[in-house]
Amino acid sequence: MSHLTQLRNTSFLFAAFGLAVAGLAAAMPVQPAQAQVAAVAPGRPAADKAQDADRKPGMMVKFARIKRGDTVVEILPGEGYFTRIFSNAVGPKGKVYATELRDPAGAQAIAAEPGRGNVEAYAGKPGDIAPAGVADVVWTSRNYHDLKGPKAPADAAEQVNKAAFAALKPGGYYIVLDHSAAAGSGLRDVDTLHRIDVEAVKAEVLAAGFVLEGESPLLVNKADARTLPVFDDAIKGKTDQFVLRFRKPG
């Protein structure tokens, strides 16, 4: 065999090897981020896991851009569904502030659960949700409409939005997830249906200095006519919901 023939054969082999590697790489599935995987890891009660199909926690972590080692502030954690998700997602070097605006007992109970050493119950108020400048992400889900109800101070939402801005590091994210009201309804349904118009939320958060960076369609449900209260058995747990990602400039 001539030297030229050997060279051609060698080149062919390298080319074939390169194509094989490229084909293998194309066939390999893209692995989700470590935080997404950790978010739905063991250590969560069965009642939480039963909601995962509807609430899509791994994808919510991805949309919020939460990563290992982050500090997350959760406003009004409720029964702790997302508190546990975030605790898993940020890992032992991260931190989650579970911020209540009235009674901190619920957040304290979550923080006391085994394996939740990175969760701190924060007894906040609308104008103080966490120490200034600590957060990579501030999150509130299914609660923003309550800041506009008749039992809330008239400026509660305005104060919370300003407090979120103060708590975030420059470039940090503020995520607002809530039940969708009919387009153009503004604040009409916040108390009766526990829903709010997405455009009303955008206007208020933008007024606090944020930039709207993204919207997620993952929790959209076009079968929801947005006319029933969110606790009605016909729609409970499956309401049409918006998810907004705002960014603090800097």
ChimeraX commands (.cxc) that place a marker at each C-alpha (Angstrom):
marker #1 position 0.00,0.00,0.00 radius 0.5
marker #1 position 1.38,3.42,-0.96 radius 0.5
marker #1 position 1.91,6.20,1.53 radius 0.5
marker #1 position -0.79,8.25,-0.25 radius 0.5
marker #1 position -3.28,5.39,0.05 radius 0.5
marker #1 position -2.47,4.98,3.75 radius 0.5
marker #1 position -3.01,8.71,4.29 radius 0.5
marker #1 position -6.36,8.60,2.49 radius 0.5
marker #1 position -7.49,5.58,4.55 radius 0.5
marker #1 position -6.40,7.25,7.78 radius 0.5
marker #1 position -8.25,10.43,6.88 radius 0.5
marker #1 position -11.34,8.38,6.08 radius 0.5
marker #1 position -11.16,6.60,9.43 radius 0.5
marker #1 position -10.86,9.87,11.35 radius 0.5
marker #1 position -13.75,11.33,9.39 radius 0.5
marker #1 position -15.88,8.26,10.04 radius 0.5
marker #1 position -14.95,8.37,13.73 radius 0.5
marker #1 position -15.91,12.04,13.90 radius 0.5
marker #1 position -19.28,11.35,12.31 radius 0.5
marker #1 position -19.88,8.48,14.72 radius 0.5
marker #1 position -19.08,10.67,17.72 radius 0.5
marker #1 position -21.28,13.44,16.36 radius 0.5
marker #1 position -24.11,10.97,15.84 radius 0.5
marker #1 position -23.67,9.64,19.37 radius 0.5
marker #1 position -23.74,13.15,20.78 radius 0.5
marker #1 position -26.91,13.92,18.84 radius 0.5
marker #1 position -28.54,10.76,20.13 radius 0.5
marker #1 position -27.64,11.43,23.77 radius 0.5
marker #1 position -30.48,13.16,25.67 radius 0.5
marker #1 position -29.84,16.61,27.05 radius 0.5
marker #1 position -29.71,16.28,30.83 radius 0.5
marker #1 position -31.74,18.79,32.89 radius 0.5
marker #1 position -29.89,21.19,35.16 radius 0.5
marker #1 position -28.78,19.82,38.50 radius 0.5
marker #1 position -31.16,22.14,40.33 radius 0.5
marker #1 position -34.12,20.86,38.31 radius 0.5
marker #1 position -33.29,17.27,39.20 radius 0.5
marker #1 position -32.77,18.10,42.86 radius 0.5
marker #1 position -36.03,20.01,43.03 radius 0.5
marker #1 position -38.16,16.88,42.70 radius 0.5
marker #1 position -35.82,14.68,44.72 radius 0.5
marker #1 position -36.97,12.53,47.67 radius 0.5
marker #1 position -37.70,14.16,51.01 radius 0.5
marker #1 position -41.01,15.68,49.99 radius 0.5
marker #1 position -44.40,14.55,51.36 radius 0.5
marker #1 position -46.74,12.51,49.19 radius 0.5
marker #1 position -49.25,15.37,49.16 radius 0.5
marker #1 position -46.65,17.59,47.47 radius 0.5
marker #1 position -45.63,14.99,44.91 radius 0.5
marker #1 position -49.28,14.45,43.98 radius 0.5
marker #1 position -49.37,18.05,42.71 radius 0.5
marker #1 position -46.25,17.83,40.55 radius 0.5
marker #1 position -48.00,16.92,37.29 radius 0.5
marker #1 position -50.06,20.11,37.46 radius 0.5
marker #1 position -47.50,22.45,39.01 radius 0.5
marker #1 position -44.42,21.36,37.01 radius 0.5
marker #1 position -41.84,22.18,39.69 radius 0.5
marker #1 position -38.73,21.24,37.72 radius 0.5
marker #1 position -39.70,23.50,34.86 radius 0.5
marker #1 position -40.61,26.30,37.28 radius 0.5
marker #1 position -37.10,26.07,38.78 radius 0.5
marker #1 position -35.66,26.28,35.27 radius 0.5
marker #1 position -37.85,29.26,34.32 radius 0.5
marker #1 position -36.86,31.07,37.52 radius 0.5
marker #1 position -33.21,30.32,36.73 radius 0.5
marker #1 position -32.61,28.94,40.21 radius 0.5
marker #1 position -29.31,27.12,40.58 radius 0.5
marker #1 position -27.27,25.37,43.25 radius 0.5
marker #1 position -25.97,27.76,45.90 radius 0.5
marker #1 position -28.57,30.46,45.20 radius 0.5
marker #1 position -30.53,32.43,47.79 radius 0.5
marker #1 position -34.28,32.37,47.16 radius 0.5
marker #1 position -36.87,34.49,48.96 radius 0.5
marker #1 position -40.36,33.01,48.86 radius 0.5
marker #1 position -43.16,35.39,49.79 radius 0.5
marker #1 position -46.10,33.70,51.54 radius 0.5
marker #1 position -44.99,30.05,51.36 radius 0.5
marker #1 position -48.35,28.60,52.40 radius 0.5
marker #1 position -48.06,24.87,53.07 radius 0.5
marker #1 position -44.50,24.81,51.77 radius 0.5
marker #1 position -44.87,23.13,48.38 radius 0.5
marker #1 position -42.37,25.41,46.65 radius 0.5
marker #1 position -40.36,26.01,49.82 radius 0.5
marker #1 position -39.31,22.36,49.78 radius 0.5
marker #1 position -38.70,22.49,46.02 radius 0.5
marker #1 position -36.38,25.48,46.42 radius 0.5
marker #1 position -34.66,23.98,49.44 radius 0.5
marker #1 position -33.77,20.92,47.35 radius 0.5
marker #1 position -32.84,22.98,44.31 radius 0.5
marker #1 position -30.36,25.36,45.97 radius 0.5
marker #1 position -28.71,22.61,48.02 radius 0.5
marker #1 position -26.85,22.81,51.32 radius 0.5
marker #1 position -24.79,25.83,50.23 radius 0.5
marker #1 position -27.89,27.77,49.22 radius 0.5
marker #1 position -30.57,29.42,51.34 radius 0.5
marker #1 position -34.33,29.87,51.27 radius 0.5
marker #1 position -36.11,32.63,53.17 radius 0.5
marker #1 position -39.72,31.55,53.77 radius 0.5
marker #1 position -41.31,34.94,54.38 radius 0.5
marker #1 position -44.66,35.33,56.08 radius 0.5
marker #1 position -46.33,38.71,56.27 radius 0.5
marker #1 position -48.49,37.90,59.29 radius 0.5
marker #1 position -48.06,34.77,61.41 radius 0.5
marker #1 position -44.66,33.08,60.87 radius 0.5
marker #1 position -45.73,29.79,62.48 radius 0.5
marker #1 position -46.29,27.99,59.17 radius 0.5
marker #1 position -42.88,28.94,57.80 radius 0.5
marker #1 position -41.25,27.99,61.10 radius 0.5
marker #1 position -42.80,24.53,60.90 radius 0.5
marker #1 position -41.43,24.02,57.39 radius 0.5
marker #1 position -37.97,25.21,58.43 radius 0.5
marker #1 position -38.03,22.71,61.32 radius 0.5
marker #1 position -38.59,19.71,59.04 radius 0.5
marker #1 position -35.70,17.23,58.72 radius 0.5
marker #1 position -33.30,18.18,55.95 radius 0.5
marker #1 position -34.45,21.81,55.77 radius 0.5
marker #1 position -31.45,23.39,57.43 radius 0.5
marker #1 position -31.13,25.83,54.53 radius 0.5
marker #1 position -34.63,27.25,55.15 radius 0.5
marker #1 position -35.09,30.27,57.40 radius 0.5
marker #1 position -38.52,31.49,58.48 radius 0.5
marker #1 position -38.60,35.25,58.08 radius 0.5
marker #1 position -41.20,37.24,59.97 radius 0.5
marker #1 position -41.60,39.96,57.40 radius 0.5
marker #1 position -44.06,42.64,56.47 radius 0.5
marker #1 position -45.00,44.10,53.08 radius 0.5
marker #1 position -42.06,46.51,53.12 radius 0.5
marker #1 position -39.53,44.02,54.50 radius 0.5
marker #1 position -39.42,40.52,53.00 radius 0.5
marker #1 position -35.71,39.71,53.51 radius 0.5
marker #1 position -32.38,41.40,54.22 radius 0.5
marker #1 position -31.44,43.86,51.50 radius 0.5
marker #1 position -29.42,42.60,48.55 radius 0.5
marker #1 position -29.27,38.92,49.52 radius 0.5
marker #1 position -31.52,37.29,46.93 radius 0.5
marker #1 position -30.81,35.78,43.55 radius 0.5
marker #1 position -34.53,35.08,43.11 radius 0.5
marker #1 position -37.68,36.38,44.81 radius 0.5
marker #1 position -40.74,34.20,44.23 radius 0.5
marker #1 position -44.43,34.41,44.99 radius 0.5
marker #1 position -47.05,32.00,43.68 radius 0.5
marker #1 position -50.84,32.17,43.81 radius 0.5
marker #1 position -50.62,35.01,46.32 radius 0.5
marker #1 position -50.26,38.30,44.48 radius 0.5
marker #1 position -54.03,38.71,44.21 radius 0.5
marker #1 position -54.28,38.50,48.02 radius 0.5
marker #1 position -52.13,41.61,48.28 radius 0.5
marker #1 position -54.93,43.46,46.49 radius 0.5
marker #1 position -57.89,42.11,48.48 radius 0.5
marker #1 position -60.05,44.12,50.90 radius 0.5
marker #1 position -58.24,42.67,53.93 radius 0.5
marker #1 position -54.83,43.87,52.72 radius 0.5
marker #1 position -53.48,47.40,53.20 radius 0.5
marker #1 position -54.19,49.55,50.15 radius 0.5
marker #1 position -50.48,49.77,49.30 radius 0.5
marker #1 position -49.52,46.17,50.21 radius 0.5
marker #1 position -48.63,45.09,46.67 radius 0.5
marker #1 position -46.69,48.29,46.04 radius 0.5
marker #1 position -44.69,47.75,49.24 radius 0.5
marker #1 position -44.01,44.09,48.43 radius 0.5
marker #1 position -42.79,44.94,44.93 radius 0.5
marker #1 position -40.44,47.58,46.31 radius 0.5
marker #1 position -39.24,45.15,48.98 radius 0.5
marker #1 position -38.59,42.49,46.32 radius 0.5
marker #1 position -36.50,45.01,44.39 radius 0.5
marker #1 position -34.51,45.85,47.55 radius 0.5
marker #1 position -33.98,42.19,48.50 radius 0.5
marker #1 position -32.58,41.22,45.09 radius 0.5
marker #1 position -29.02,41.48,43.93 radius 0.5
marker #1 position -28.56,43.50,40.71 radius 0.5
marker #1 position -29.60,41.25,37.84 radius 0.5
marker #1 position -31.73,39.07,40.14 radius 0.5
marker #1 position -35.18,37.74,39.25 radius 0.5
marker #1 position -38.65,38.35,40.62 radius 0.5
marker #1 position -41.14,35.61,39.70 radius 0.5
marker #1 position -44.87,36.19,40.00 radius 0.5
marker #1 position -47.22,33.24,39.41 radius 0.5
marker #1 position -50.97,33.60,39.90 radius 0.5
marker #1 position -54.43,32.55,38.75 radius 0.5
marker #1 position -55.49,34.33,35.57 radius 0.5
marker #1 position -58.57,36.54,35.49 radius 0.5
marker #1 position -60.39,37.58,32.34 radius 0.5
marker #1 position -58.45,39.91,30.08 radius 0.5
marker #1 position -59.16,43.53,30.91 radius 0.5
marker #1 position -60.72,42.74,34.30 radius 0.5
marker #1 position -57.95,44.41,36.28 radius 0.5
marker #1 position -58.48,43.90,40.00 radius 0.5
marker #1 position -62.19,43.11,39.79 radius 0.5
marker #1 position -61.91,39.42,40.72 radius 0.5
marker #1 position -59.14,39.43,43.34 radius 0.5
marker #1 position -61.52,38.78,46.25 radius 0.5
marker #1 position -64.47,37.00,44.65 radius 0.5
marker #1 position -62.67,34.59,42.31 radius 0.5
marker #1 position -59.13,34.90,43.73 radius 0.5
marker #1 position -57.87,35.78,40.26 radius 0.5
marker #1 position -56.06,38.78,38.81 radius 0.5
marker #1 position -55.52,40.18,35.34 radius 0.5
marker #1 position -51.93,39.56,34.22 radius 0.5
marker #1 position -51.68,43.03,32.68 radius 0.5
marker #1 position -52.51,44.65,36.03 radius 0.5
marker #1 position -49.66,42.71,37.65 radius 0.5
marker #1 position -47.21,43.67,34.92 radius 0.5
marker #1 position -48.03,47.36,35.28 radius 0.5
marker #1 position -47.53,47.34,39.04 radius 0.5
marker #1 position -44.25,45.40,39.03 radius 0.5
marker #1 position -42.79,47.46,36.21 radius 0.5
marker #1 position -43.62,50.60,38.22 radius 0.5
marker #1 position -41.32,49.29,40.97 radius 0.5
marker #1 position -38.34,49.46,38.59 radius 0.5
marker #1 position -38.26,45.93,37.21 radius 0.5
marker #1 position -37.88,44.85,33.58 radius 0.5
marker #1 position -40.20,42.16,32.22 radius 0.5
marker #1 position -37.90,39.49,30.83 radius 0.5
marker #1 position -40.07,36.45,30.20 radius 0.5
marker #1 position -43.45,34.74,30.42 radius 0.5
marker #1 position -44.02,31.00,30.66 radius 0.5
marker #1 position -46.97,29.22,28.99 radius 0.5
marker #1 position -46.43,26.04,31.03 radius 0.5
marker #1 position -49.40,26.59,33.34 radius 0.5
marker #1 position -51.81,27.94,30.75 radius 0.5
marker #1 position -55.13,26.08,30.64 radius 0.5
marker #1 position -57.35,27.26,27.81 radius 0.5
marker #1 position -60.18,25.08,29.11 radius 0.5
marker #1 position -60.50,27.39,32.11 radius 0.5
marker #1 position -63.05,30.08,31.28 radius 0.5
marker #1 position -61.72,32.18,34.21 radius 0.5
marker #1 position -65.25,32.65,35.54 radius 0.5
marker #1 position -65.17,30.26,38.51 radius 0.5
marker #1 position -63.53,30.79,41.89 radius 0.5
marker #1 position -60.20,28.98,42.01 radius 0.5
marker #1 position -61.45,26.77,44.86 radius 0.5
marker #1 position -64.42,25.47,42.86 radius 0.5
marker #1 position -64.10,21.69,42.50 radius 0.5
marker #1 position -64.64,21.98,38.75 radius 0.5
marker #1 position -61.33,23.84,38.30 radius 0.5
marker #1 position -59.39,23.56,41.58 radius 0.5
marker #1 position -55.73,22.76,40.95 radius 0.5
marker #1 position -56.10,23.21,37.20 radius 0.5
marker #1 position -56.73,26.92,36.77 radius 0.5
marker #1 position -55.29,28.96,33.96 radius 0.5
marker #1 position -52.17,30.55,35.46 radius 0.5
marker #1 position -49.58,33.06,34.32 radius 0.5
marker #1 position -45.89,32.96,35.25 radius 0.5
marker #1 position -43.88,36.16,34.85 radius 0.5
marker #1 position -40.12,36.66,35.22 radius 0.5
marker #1 position -39.00,40.19,36.01 radius 0.5
marker #1 position -35.36,41.25,36.35 radius 0.5
marker #1 position -33.78,43.88,38.54 radius 0.5
marker #1 position -31.55,45.96,36.26 radius 0.5
marker #1 position -27.81,45.90,36.86 radius 0.5
marker link #1:1,2 radius 0.2
marker link #1:2,3 radius 0.2
marker link #1:3,4 radius 0.2
marker link #1:4,5 radius 0.2
marker link #1:5,6 radius 0.2
marker link #1:6,7 radius 0.2
marker link #1:7,8 radius 0.2
marker link #1:8,9 radius 0.2
marker link #1:9,10 radius 0.2
marker link #1:10,11 radius 0.2
marker link #1:11,12 radius 0.2
marker link #1:12,13 radius 0.2
marker link #1:13,14 radius 0.2
marker link #1:14,15 radius 0.2
marker link #1:15,16 radius 0.2
marker link #1:16,17 radius 0.2
marker link #1:17,18 radius 0.2
marker link #1:18,19 radius 0.2
marker link #1:19,20 radius 0.2
marker link #1:20,21 radius 0.2
marker link #1:21,22 radius 0.2
marker link #1:22,23 radius 0.2
marker link #1:23,24 radius 0.2
marker link #1:24,25 radius 0.2
marker link #1:25,26 radius 0.2
marker link #1:26,27 radius 0.2
marker link #1:27,28 radius 0.2
marker link #1:28,29 radius 0.2
marker link #1:29,30 radius 0.2
marker link #1:30,31 radius 0.2
marker link #1:31,32 radius 0.2
marker link #1:32,33 radius 0.2
marker link #1:33,34 radius 0.2
marker link #1:34,35 radius 0.2
marker link #1:35,36 radius 0.2
marker link #1:36,37 radius 0.2
marker link #1:37,38 radius 0.2
marker link #1:38,39 radius 0.2
marker link #1:39,40 radius 0.2
marker link #1:40,41 radius 0.2
marker link #1:41,42 radius 0.2
marker link #1:42,43 radius 0.2
marker link #1:43,44 radius 0.2
marker link #1:44,45 radius 0.2
marker link #1:45,46 radius 0.2
marker link #1:46,47 radius 0.2
marker link #1:47,48 radius 0.2
marker link #1:48,49 radius 0.2
marker link #1:49,50 radius 0.2
marker link #1:50,51 radius 0.2
marker link #1:51,52 radius 0.2
marker link #1:52,53 radius 0.2
marker link #1:53,54 radius 0.2
marker link #1:54,55 radius 0.2
marker link #1:55,56 radius 0.2
marker link #1:56,57 radius 0.2
marker link #1:57,58 radius 0.2
marker link #1:58,59 radius 0.2
marker link #1:59,60 radius 0.2
marker link #1:60,61 radius 0.2
marker link #1:61,62 radius 0.2
marker link #1:62,63 radius 0.2
marker link #1:63,64 radius 0.2
marker link #1:64,65 radius 0.2
marker link #1:65,66 radius 0.2
marker link #1:66,67 radius 0.2
marker link #1:67,68 radius 0.2
marker link #1:68,69 radius 0.2
marker link #1:69,70 radius 0.2
marker link #1:70,71 radius 0.2
marker link #1:71,72 radius 0.2
marker link #1:72,73 radius 0.2
marker link #1:73,74 radius 0.2
marker link #1:74,75 radius 0.2
marker link #1:75,76 radius 0.2
marker link #1:76,77 radius 0.2
marker link #1:77,78 radius 0.2
marker link #1:78,79 radius 0.2
marker link #1:79,80 radius 0.2
marker link #1:80,81 radius 0.2
marker link #1:81,82 radius 0.2
marker link #1:82,83 radius 0.2
marker link #1:83,84 radius 0.2
marker link #1:84,85 radius 0.2
marker link #1:85,86 radius 0.2
marker link #1:86,87 radius 0.2
marker link #1:87,88 radius 0.2
marker link #1:88,89 radius 0.2
marker link #1:89,90 radius 0.2
marker link #1:90,91 radius 0.2
marker link #1:91,92 radius 0.2
marker link #1:92,93 radius 0.2
marker link #1:93,94 radius 0.2
marker link #1:94,95 radius 0.2
marker link #1:95,96 radius 0.2
marker link #1:96,97 radius 0.2
marker link #1:97,98 radius 0.2
marker link #1:98,99 radius 0.2
marker link #1:99,100 radius 0.2
marker link #1:100,101 radius 0.2
marker link #1:101,102 radius 0.2
marker link #1:102,103 radius 0.2
marker link #1:103,104 radius 0.2
marker link #1:104,105 radius 0.2
marker link #1:105,106 radius 0.2
marker link #1:106,107 radius 0.2
marker link #1:107,108 radius 0.2
marker link #1:108,109 radius 0.2
marker link #1:109,110 radius 0.2
marker link #1:110,111 radius 0.2
marker link #1:111,112 radius 0.2
marker link #1:112,113 radius 0.2
marker link #1:113,114 radius 0.2
marker link #1:114,115 radius 0.2
marker link #1:115,116 radius 0.2
marker link #1:116,117 radius 0.2
marker link #1:117,118 radius 0.2
marker link #1:118,119 radius 0.2
marker link #1:119,120 radius 0.2
marker link #1:120,121 radius 0.2
marker link #1:121,122 radius 0.2
marker link #1:122,123 radius 0.2
marker link #1:123,124 radius 0.2
marker link #1:124,125 radius 0.2
marker link #1:125,126 radius 0.2
marker link #1:126,127 radius 0.2
marker link #1:127,128 radius 0.2
marker link #1:128,129 radius 0.2
marker link #1:129,130 radius 0.2
marker link #1:130,131 radius 0.2
marker link #1:131,132 radius 0.2
marker link #1:132,133 radius 0.2
marker link #1:133,134 radius 0.2
marker link #1:134,135 radius 0.2
marker link #1:135,136 radius 0.2
marker link #1:136,137 radius 0.2
marker link #1:137,138 radius 0.2
marker link #1:138,139 radius 0.2
marker link #1:139,140 radius 0.2
marker link #1:140,141 radius 0.2
marker link #1:141,142 radius 0.2
marker link #1:142,143 radius 0.2
marker link #1:143,144 radius 0.2
marker link #1:144,145 radius 0.2
marker link #1:145,146 radius 0.2
marker link #1:146,147 radius 0.2
marker link #1:147,148 radius 0.2
marker link #1:148,149 radius 0.2
marker link #1:149,150 radius 0.2
marker link #1:150,151 radius 0.2
marker link #1:151,152 radius 0.2
marker link #1:152,153 radius 0.2
marker link #1:153,154 radius 0.2
marker link #1:154,155 radius 0.2
marker link #1:155,156 radius 0.2
marker link #1:156,157 radius 0.2
marker link #1:157,158 radius 0.2
marker link #1:158,159 radius 0.2
marker link #1:159,160 radius 0.2
marker link #1:160,161 radius 0.2
marker link #1:161,162 radius 0.2
marker link #1:162,163 radius 0.2
marker link #1:163,164 radius 0.2
marker link #1:164,165 radius 0.2
marker link #1:165,166 radius 0.2
marker link #1:166,167 radius 0.2
marker link #1:167,168 radius 0.2
marker link #1:168,169 radius 0.2
marker link #1:169,170 radius 0.2
marker link #1:170,171 radius 0.2
marker link #1:171,172 radius 0.2
marker link #1:172,173 radius 0.2
marker link #1:173,174 radius 0.2
marker link #1:174,175 radius 0.2
marker link #1:175,176 radius 0.2
marker link #1:176,177 radius 0.2
marker link #1:177,178 radius 0.2
marker link #1:178,179 radius 0.2
marker link #1:179,180 radius 0.2
marker link #1:180,181 radius 0.2
marker link #1:181,182 radius 0.2
marker link #1:182,183 radius 0.2
marker link #1:183,184 radius 0.2
marker link #1:184,185 radius 0.2
marker link #1:185,186 radius 0.2
marker link #1:186,187 radius 0.2
marker link #1:187,188 radius 0.2
marker link #1:188,189 radius 0.2
marker link #1:189,190 radius 0.2
marker link #1:190,191 radius 0.2
marker link #1:191,192 radius 0.2
marker link #1:192,193 radius 0.2
marker link #1:193,194 radius 0.2
marker link #1:194,195 radius 0.2
marker link #1:195,196 radius 0.2
marker link #1:196,197 radius 0.2
marker link #1:197,198 radius 0.2
marker link #1:198,199 radius 0.2
marker link #1:199,200 radius 0.2
marker link #1:200,201 radius 0.2
marker link #1:201,202 radius 0.2
marker link #1:202,203 radius 0.2
marker link #1:203,204 radius 0.2
marker link #1:204,205 radius 0.2
marker link #1:205,206 radius 0.2
marker link #1:206,207 radius 0.2
marker link #1:207,208 radius 0.2
marker link #1:208,209 radius 0.2
marker link #1:209,210 radius 0.2
marker link #1:210,211 radius 0.2
marker link #1:211,212 radius 0.2
marker link #1:212,213 radius 0.2
marker link #1:213,214 radius 0.2
marker link #1:214,215 radius 0.2
marker link #1:215,216 radius 0.2
marker link #1:216,217 radius 0.2
marker link #1:217,218 radius 0.2
marker link #1:218,219 radius 0.2
marker link #1:219,220 radius 0.2
marker link #1:220,221 radius 0.2
marker link #1:221,222 radius 0.2
marker link #1:222,223 radius 0.2
marker link #1:223,224 radius 0.2
marker link #1:224,225 radius 0.2
marker link #1:225,226 radius 0.2
marker link #1:226,227 radius 0.2
marker link #1:227,228 radius 0.2
marker link #1:228,229 radius 0.2
marker link #1:229,230 radius 0.2
marker link #1:230,231 radius 0.2
marker link #1:231,232 radius 0.2
marker link #1:232,233 radius 0.2
marker link #1:233,234 radius 0.2
marker link #1:234,235 radius 0.2
marker link #1:235,236 radius 0.2
marker link #1:236,237 radius 0.2
marker link #1:237,238 radius 0.2
marker link #1:238,239 radius 0.2
marker link #1:239,240 radius 0.2
marker link #1:240,241 radius 0.2
marker link #1:241,242 radius 0.2
marker link #1:242,243 radius 0.2
marker link #1:243,244 radius 0.2
marker link #1:244,245 radius 0.2
marker link #1:245,246 radius 0.2
marker link #1:246,247 radius 0.2
marker link #1:247,248 radius 0.2
marker link #1:248,249 radius 0.2
marker link #1:249,250 radius 0.2
view
